[in-house]
Amino acid sequence: MSKQEEIKQALAAATPGPWAIYKTTVGKCEETLIGTAYDHPQLKAPDNIVGHACGLGGEFVYIRDNDANLIAKAPGYIAYLLAENERLEKRNQELDEWSTEGFEENQKLVLEVVRLRKELEEARKIKFPRQSEGEGGWVIDYKFLERLGVTMLRESDHTIDTEDIELVLLTLEIALGQEGEGNHEPDRS
């Protein structure tokens, strides 16, 4: 049985709490007693847990067995619970630190994801230079090419590659007389 289970059973077997300490005077003798912090329904007074009586045969201290068991083991139970509380507080502090570190690392990862998404967007752009030196031409987003390719495939019986798309774009530019305008890279000279 675990220590926690032992404590639970000892508490369940003992007089229900809360308990209180009472001071009374019997003759010239001042007594310290332990009793319930509430009145017993039949006694209309606290129920004794550790009682004291004086009689012809002397003084008597009386206590129920289960209450005595709880009182006798209370220092060990308290020490165990304090140690367990300290262990859990330390673990909680470690988790807080780990959580903070994890949050900071997560922030770094979010920034890295944003950077990589931008890099991916740039990488998904295809450049179609018109001259052999790589000057002029277009920069087209890959998503646009996918949409254009799907449209052209629906209307033709052959496969379309980027060279076919470039030819179509060149033809459109020349036919519409918009050379030097539109979706192309600016001249950097």
C-alpha positions in Angstrom: 0.0 0.0 0.0 1.3 3.4 -0.9 1.9 6.1 1.8 -0.9 8.2 0.4 -3.3 5.3 0.6 -2.2 4.6 4.2 -2.9 8.3 5.1 -6.3 8.2 3.4 -7.3 5.0 5.3 -6.0 6.4 8.7 -8.1 9.6 8.1 -11.2 7.7 7.1 -11.0 5.5 10.2 -10.4 8.4 12.6 -13.1 10.7 14.0 -14.1 13.1 11.2 -12.5 16.5 11.5 -12.0 19.2 11.9 -10.5 18.8 15.4 -9.8 21.5 18.0 -7.9 21.9 21.2 -9.9 22.7 24.3 -8.7 23.9 27.7 -10.7 23.0 30.7 -10.2 23.2 34.5 -11.2 20.4 36.8 -10.7 21.5 40.3 -7.2 22.8 40.5 -6.1 20.9 37.4 -6.0 22.7 34.0 -6.5 20.2 31.1 -5.7 20.4 27.4 -8.1 18.1 25.5 -8.6 17.4 21.8 -12.1 17.2 20.5 -14.2 17.8 17.4 -14.4 21.4 16.3 -18.2 20.9 15.9 -20.8 19.8 18.4 -21.9 16.2 18.5 -25.6 16.0 17.5 -26.6 14.1 20.7 -24.1 15.6 23.2 -24.7 19.2 22.0 -21.0 19.7 22.7 -17.7 18.7 21.0 -17.0 15.0 20.9 -13.8 14.1 22.8 -11.0 12.6 20.8 -8.4 12.8 23.6 -10.3 12.9 26.9 -9.3 13.1 30.5 -11.2 12.0 33.6 -10.5 12.0 37.3 -11.9 9.5 39.6 -11.3 7.6 42.8 -8.9 5.4 41.1 -6.8 8.2 39.7 -6.6 10.1 36.4 -7.5 8.6 33.1 -6.7 9.6 29.6 -8.8 8.0 27.0 -8.6 8.0 23.2 -10.2 5.8 20.5 -7.7 3.4 18.8 -8.2 4.9 15.3 -7.7 8.4 16.6 -4.6 7.3 18.5 -3.2 5.7 15.4 -3.7 8.9 13.4 -2.2 11.1 16.1 0.8 8.7 16.6 1.6 8.6 12.9 0.8 12.3 12.2 4.5 13.5 12.4 5.5 10.9 9.8 2.5 11.7 7.6 3.2 15.4 7.8 6.9 14.9 7.0 6.0 12.7 4.0 3.4 15.2 2.7 5.8 18.1 3.1 8.5 16.2 1.2 6.0 15.2 -1.5 4.8 18.8 -1.7 8.4 20.1 -2.1 9.0 17.4 -4.8 5.9 18.5 -6.7 6.7 22.2 -6.4 10.2 21.5 -7.8 8.7 19.5 -10.6 6.2 22.3 -11.3 9.0 24.8 -11.4 10.9 22.6 -13.8 7.8 22.3 -16.0 7.4 26.1 -15.9 11.0 26.5 -17.0 10.6 23.9 -19.7 7.3 25.5 -20.8 9.0 28.9 -21.0 11.9 27.5 -23.0 9.5 25.6 -25.2 7.5 28.8 -25.8 10.7 30.7 -26.8 11.7 27.8 -29.0 8.2 27.7 -30.5 8.5 31.4 -31.3 11.8 30.8 -33.1 10.2 28.0 -35.1 7.2 30.1 -36.1 9.6 32.8 -37.4 11.5 30.1 -39.3 8.3 28.7 -40.8 7.4 32.2 -42.0 10.8 32.7 -43.5 10.7 29.3 -45.2 7.2 30.0 -46.6 8.5 33.2 -48.2 11.5 31.3 -49.5 9.2 28.6 -50.9 7.0 31.2 -52.6 10.1 32.7 -54.3 11.3 29.2 -55.3 7.9 28.4 -56.8 8.2 31.3 -59.2 9.6 30.3 -62.6 11.7 32.7 -64.6 11.3 32.7 -68.4 14.2 34.8 -69.9 13.7 35.9 -73.5 17.3 36.4 -74.4 20.2 34.1 -74.1 21.9 36.3 -71.5 18.8 35.8 -69.3 17.5 39.4 -69.6 13.9 40.3 -69.9 11.2 37.7 -69.7 8.7 36.8 -67.1 8.5 35.7 -63.5 5.4 33.5 -63.1 4.1 32.0 -59.9 4.0 28.2 -60.1 0.3 28.3 -59.0 -0.5 30.3 -62.1 1.4 27.8 -64.2 -0.6 25.0 -62.7 -3.9 26.7 -63.4 -2.7 27.6 -67.0 -1.4 24.0 -67.6 -4.7 22.5 -66.4 -6.7 24.8 -68.6 -4.5 24.0 -71.7 -4.5 20.3 -71.0 -8.3 20.3 -71.0 -8.3 21.8 -74.4 -5.6 19.7 -76.0 -4.5 16.1 -76.5 -0.8 16.5 -75.7 1.2 17.3 -72.6 2.2 20.8 -71.8 5.6 21.7 -70.3 7.1 25.1 -69.3 8.6 25.6 -72.8 5.1 25.3 -74.3 3.8 27.8 -71.7 6.6 30.2 -72.5 5.8 30.0 -76.2 2.2 30.8 -75.5 3.2 33.8 -73.4 5.6 35.1 -76.0 3.0 34.7 -78.7 0.4 36.6 -76.5 2.8 39.4 -75.8 3.8 39.9 -79.5 0.1 39.5 -80.6 -1.1 42.0 -78.1 1.8 44.4 -78.7 2.7 44.6 -75.1 6.4 43.7 -75.2 8.1 45.3 -72.3 5.0 45.4 -70.2 3.1 42.9 -68.1 4.2 40.1 -65.8 8.0 40.2 -66.3 11.1 41.1 -64.4 12.1 44.8 -64.4 15.3 45.7 -66.2 18.0 46.0 -63.6 20.6 47.9 -65.7 
